[in-house]
Amino acid sequence: MTFDPGYLGGAVYHHDIMQSIIRDRAHERRAEAEAVRSGRLVRRAREYWAERAERAASRPARRRASRHGAAPAR
């Protein structure tokens, strides 16, 4: 067997495979984190609007102050 200076015993091939796996996992984890953040934002928005609707329903309707002597709106 002769010595081949370009052959590294499969280390480069293994490194490429591991880099690909790491890249895929990082992509998946970023996507998962984005989904969690998005879900959290949606939940907070729903809570806000539900609370706001509840406050508006429990408060009596306000009457507009009549402007004495003002011309009627068109």
Distance bins in CASP14 RR format, pairs under 12 A and 6 or more apart:
PFRMAT RR
TARGET T0000
AUTHOR 0000-0000-0000
RMODE 2
METHOD distances of the structure
MODEL  1
1 7 0 0 0 0 0 1 0 0 0 0 0
4 10 0 0 0 0 0 1 0 0 0 0 0
6 12 0 0 0 0 1 0 0 0 0 0 0
7 13 0 0 0 0 0 1 0 0 0 0 0
8 14 0 0 0 0 1 0 0 0 0 0 0
8 15 0 0 0 0 1 0 0 0 0 0 0
8 16 0 0 0 0 0 1 0 0 0 0 0
9 15 0 0 0 0 0 1 0 0 0 0 0
10 16 0 0 0 0 1 0 0 0 0 0 0
10 17 0 0 0 0 1 0 0 0 0 0 0
10 18 0 0 0 0 0 1 0 0 0 0 0
11 17 0 0 0 0 0 1 0 0 0 0 0
11 18 0 0 0 0 0 1 0 0 0 0 0
12 18 0 0 0 0 0 1 0 0 0 0 0
12 19 0 0 0 0 0 1 0 0 0 0 0
13 19 0 0 0 0 0 1 0 0 0 0 0
13 20 0 0 0 0 0 1 0 0 0 0 0
14 20 0 0 0 0 0 1 0 0 0 0 0
14 21 0 0 0 0 0 1 0 0 0 0 0
15 21 0 0 0 0 0 1 0 0 0 0 0
15 22 0 0 0 0 0 1 0 0 0 0 0
16 22 0 0 0 0 0 1 0 0 0 0 0
16 23 0 0 0 0 0 1 0 0 0 0 0
17 23 0 0 0 0 0 1 0 0 0 0 0
17 24 0 0 0 0 0 1 0 0 0 0 0
18 24 0 0 0 0 0 1 0 0 0 0 0
18 25 0 0 0 0 0 1 0 0 0 0 0
19 25 0 0 0 0 0 1 0 0 0 0 0
19 26 0 0 0 0 0 1 0 0 0 0 0
20 26 0 0 0 0 0 1 0 0 0 0 0
20 27 0 0 0 0 0 1 0 0 0 0 0
21 27 0 0 0 0 0 1 0 0 0 0 0
21 28 0 0 0 0 0 1 0 0 0 0 0
22 28 0 0 0 0 0 1 0 0 0 0 0
22 29 0 0 0 0 0 1 0 0 0 0 0
23 29 0 0 0 0 0 1 0 0 0 0 0
23 30 0 0 0 0 0 1 0 0 0 0 0
24 30 0 0 0 0 0 1 0 0 0 0 0
24 31 0 0 0 0 0 1 0 0 0 0 0
25 31 0 0 0 0 0 1 0 0 0 0 0
25 32 0 0 0 0 0 1 0 0 0 0 0
26 32 0 0 0 0 0 1 0 0 0 0 0
26 33 0 0 0 0 0 1 0 0 0 0 0
27 33 0 0 0 0 0 1 0 0 0 0 0
27 34 0 0 0 0 0 1 0 0 0 0 0
28 34 0 0 0 0 0 1 0 0 0 0 0
28 35 0 0 0 0 0 1 0 0 0 0 0
29 35 0 0 0 0 0 1 0 0 0 0 0
29 36 0 0 0 0 0 1 0 0 0 0 0
30 36 0 0 0 0 0 1 0 0 0 0 0
30 37 0 0 0 0 0 1 0 0 0 0 0
31 37 0 0 0 0 0 1 0 0 0 0 0
31 38 0 0 0 0 0 1 0 0 0 0 0
32 38 0 0 0 0 0 1 0 0 0 0 0
32 39 0 0 0 0 0 1 0 0 0 0 0
33 39 0 0 0 0 0 1 0 0 0 0 0
33 40 0 0 0 0 0 1 0 0 0 0 0
34 40 0 0 0 0 0 1 0 0 0 0 0
34 41 0 0 0 0 0 1 0 0 0 0 0
35 41 0 0 0 0 0 1 0 0 0 0 0
35 42 0 0 0 0 0 1 0 0 0 0 0
36 42 0 0 0 0 0 1 0 0 0 0 0
36 43 0 0 0 0 0 1 0 0 0 0 0
37 43 0 0 0 0 0 1 0 0 0 0 0
37 44 0 0 0 0 0 1 0 0 0 0 0
38 44 0 0 0 0 0 1 0 0 0 0 0
38 45 0 0 0 0 0 1 0 0 0 0 0
39 45 0 0 0 0 1 0 0 0 0 0 0
39 46 0 0 0 0 1 0 0 0 0 0 0
39 47 0 0 0 0 0 1 0 0 0 0 0
40 46 0 0 0 0 0 1 0 0 0 0 0
40 47 0 0 0 0 0 1 0 0 0 0 0
41 47 0 0 0 0 0 1 0 0 0 0 0
41 48 0 0 0 0 0 1 0 0 0 0 0
42 48 0 0 0 0 0 1 0 0 0 0 0
42 49 0 0 0 0 0 1 0 0 0 0 0
43 49 0 0 0 0 0 1 0 0 0 0 0
43 50 0 0 0 0 0 1 0 0 0 0 0
44 50 0 0 0 0 0 1 0 0 0 0 0
44 51 0 0 0 0 0 1 0 0 0 0 0
45 51 0 0 0 0 0 1 0 0 0 0 0
45 52 0 0 0 0 0 1 0 0 0 0 0
46 52 0 0 0 0 0 1 0 0 0 0 0
46 53 0 0 0 0 0 1 0 0 0 0 0
47 53 0 0 0 0 0 1 0 0 0 0 0
47 54 0 0 0 0 0 1 0 0 0 0 0
48 54 0 0 0 0 0 1 0 0 0 0 0
48 55 0 0 0 0 0 1 0 0 0 0 0
49 55 0 0 0 0 0 1 0 0 0 0 0
49 56 0 0 0 0 0 1 0 0 0 0 0
50 56 0 0 0 0 0 1 0 0 0 0 0
50 57 0 0 0 0 0 1 0 0 0 0 0
51 57 0 0 0 0 0 1 0 0 0 0 0
51 58 0 0 0 0 0 1 0 0 0 0 0
52 58 0 0 0 0 0 1 0 0 0 0 0
52 59 0 0 0 0 0 1 0 0 0 0 0
53 59 0 0 0 0 0 1 0 0 0 0 0
56 62 0 0 0 0 0 1 0 0 0 0 0
64 70 0 0 0 0 0 1 0 0 0 0 0
64 73 0 0 0 0 0 1 0 0 0 0 0
66 72 0 0 0 0 0 1 0 0 0 0 0
66 73 0 0 0 0 0 1 0 0 0 0 0
67 73 0 0 0 0 1 0 0 0 0 0 0
END
